[in-house]
Amino acid sequence: MEELDLIVETVKQDMEAAIKHLDHAFQRIRAGRASTSMVQDVMVEYYGAPTPINQVANVSVPDAMTIAIQPWDRTAVGAIEKAIINSNLGFAPSNNGETIILNVPPLTEERRRDLAKQAKGETEDTKIVVRNARQNGLKELKRLEGVSEDVIKGVEEDIQALTDKHVKACDDHLKVKEAEIMKV
């Protein structure tokens, strides 16, 4: 039945979107090395409009512990510096008038544990989204009329299998990220 396939497909898309969101969240959690993804979500107030940092400057990683930000417009240096400070990334930007340098300090053991805890929190939030997608799918099934109970049971099992698969994917992503964070 077309309606049943649509429900399962919608649930699957919602769960896959949740996993993509988890990957994006993990990119923002730092793992010891400098990376351009650490600043990708910083929004700079540029000519009165919030603009992603990569649209007003070239962001590069000259070495493992440094992020260099070279604005295309020198007048944006102050705005970029302010945006980095306000973003609570924990970096103290240094500015030579043309380039902003972010020194990424090495992670302490305590900071590594905090980041691992943050990653675990993101994973739990994602699992909740996956389970909510399952709940929504099951609610939609209950609303259908004229479908045999056997067919509905089969679709419920399919939805549960999708849920189990995506929850396991969350756990697998977390294991990889924790290993990355804890590696000295």
Steps between C-alpha positions, in 0.01 A plus 500: 500500500626840404405666831695242700811545284470877540484471881807274512690726258416810705620332820822391326566853368443653845741252658767558234464876547558449874823308428617777262431754774706288742793496256476878467490540880805275533694716253462791738637297792871544488733201520844647569596610149412832341232475232309750290177331613562642849400845379258411218193593705632843605275773364664839434299823509600622153335815364212450742427137405613184681727325251685164530870557563603309186311755288699797630844343542732221398529252788807275498700272729873575459595242765339257745452763770412816303204632305567801276214725387579742217208739436440602138409846626741643760220700661342169610792402727340653811159348427653154449702528820188606692297212351764245606508637854117500521474145364635350825742270317764557766753661264683827562544650153812701424473758227786661308272735303476269199469146634342347807690212655335252733738289704331171585630402842574133563214329680536420868373167630210678670407685179513171306255346747271805466507471121429126520206581728379762251524241219302254711233767559472569126466126439222468757316795344528333160367171638198691634438646153526148349251364754266791438511421128401143587213626720374728223508213252309272736239773559453536126451123473230507766310763300477282191171329443422186305845344544531153651667461840758262352612761248519767772702263723746444214542873443545558875779240496661678203486832686649337812780351290574847358502641853741232625729557200513877553547477879792263436638749246485771770696277738756415232551870417545572870767229542700644211468858630591403858810318376593807296448732799689285750799438269791709625 
